[in-house]
Amino acid sequence: MREWLLDLAYIIFGIFLALAVNQALALALSTDMPVVAVESNSMVPTFYKGDLLVLVGTPPEELKPGDIIVFSPDPGSTPIVHRVIYINPDGTFQTKGDANPHQLPFEKSIRPESIHGKVIAIIPFLGWVKILFTELVLPNLFWIALIIILGYSLNWGWRRWKHAVLS
């Protein structure tokens, strides 16, 4: 029983540590989203699906065409990573993915408050951890929890039965 509690404590500690590191990076880099996993191949060959990007908060007036930014077209939507191609006279931005043949309709007027930051570093492949977690683990969390509980129950029952038979 104690082994199970220790495992649970390590898992909880790991989650809190990851959240603390994320918050520390957010403060240090002046952005609400310090790391982002690339979820599509719209920026190939600059980076690929599964790469992890590090962002820095950048004032809108310092952004220029050619900068790669991360923005959310709508609050709560999946962040998009594209290159700034033009700054409109009203201060909004136009972006386009390097691998896309043309702009998407919403990319013609990105509001400055929608921008999370500018890409300053790329860590290849590390974003797959986040992608696999959100695409495989979260949708199946109930079944994963059920399998873990069933596994622990069977293990506990087996040990009780074995102890009773051998005693």
Secondary structure by P-SEA (a helix, b strand, c coil): caaaaaaaaaaaaaaaaaaaaaaaaaaaacccccccccccccccccccccbbbbbcccccccccccbbbbbbccccccbbbbbbcccccccbbbbbbcccccccccccccccccccccccccccccaaaaaaaaaccccaaaaaaaaaaaaaaaaaaaaaaaaaaac
